[in-house]
């Protein structure tokens, strides 16, 4: 089978994860993180919406990794982002990483907010 390397331009794909950490764009981040066109930074969880809302003009959907298992996000979190024009998709963090990478490789306008596994 022929494999083709995917170019991510300036975007930062998730390259790996494990208990309490994520490897994103060649760097290891511990704890919860958010990945937006502006870069990767610590994320304070669903009460921390400022950077996510500020990115509303740059992303169409935010994948929210809820940890090892899928869990619903608080209604206020979802409502605030959707009111700003950002779709919210909650899933387990491993699935959120994979989905984010696929859409990122397609050139889609996506963001990622992750709680550790």
Secondary structure by P-SEA (a helix, b strand, c coil): cbbbbbbcccccccccccccccccccccccccccccccbbbbbccccccaaaaaacccccbbbbbcccbbbbccaaaaaaaaaacbbbbbccaaaaaaaaaaaaaacccbbbbbccc
